[in-house]
């Protein structure tokens, strides 16, 4: 019981970290695309 609970906590932390990285990647790609478009036009 204790081990599975600890594993669940760890998994939650990993999922949160993955989401943070995913959000940062989306923001960076949006910024790059936006700056690229402004450079073209």
SULWOVEN-V699357 format. One record per residue. N is the residue number from 1. RES is the residue in one letter. PHI is phi in whole degrees, -180 to 180 (* if undefined). PSI is psi in radians with two decimals (* if undefined). D_LAST is the distance of its C-alpha to the last C-alpha in whole Angstrom. Layout:
N;RES;PHI;PSI;D_LAST
N;RES;PHI;PSI;D_LAST
//
This chain:
1;X;*;-0.88;60
2;X;-63;-0.71;59
3;X;-65;-0.78;57
4;X;-66;-0.62;55
5;X;-66;-0.75;54
6;X;-63;-0.75;53
7;X;-62;-0.71;51
8;X;-64;-0.74;49
9;X;-61;-0.77;48
10;X;-63;-0.76;47
11;X;-62;-0.74;45
12;X;-60;-0.74;43
13;X;-64;-0.76;42
14;X;-63;-0.77;41
15;X;-62;-0.76;39
16;X;-62;-0.74;38
17;X;-64;-0.76;36
18;X;-61;-0.75;35
19;X;-63;-0.70;33
20;X;-61;-0.80;32
21;X;-62;-0.75;30
22;X;-61;-0.78;29
23;X;-63;-0.74;27
24;X;-63;-0.74;26
25;X;-62;-0.75;24
26;X;-63;-0.81;22
27;X;-61;-0.79;21
28;X;-62;-0.78;20
29;X;-65;-0.66;18
30;X;-64;-0.77;16
31;X;-63;-0.76;15
32;X;-63;-0.79;14
33;X;-63;-0.78;12
34;X;-63;-0.82;11
35;X;-66;-0.61;10
36;X;-64;-0.76;9
37;X;-65;-0.72;6
38;X;-67;-0.55;5
39;X;-71;-0.63;6
40;X;-71;-0.84;4
41;X;-87;*;0
//
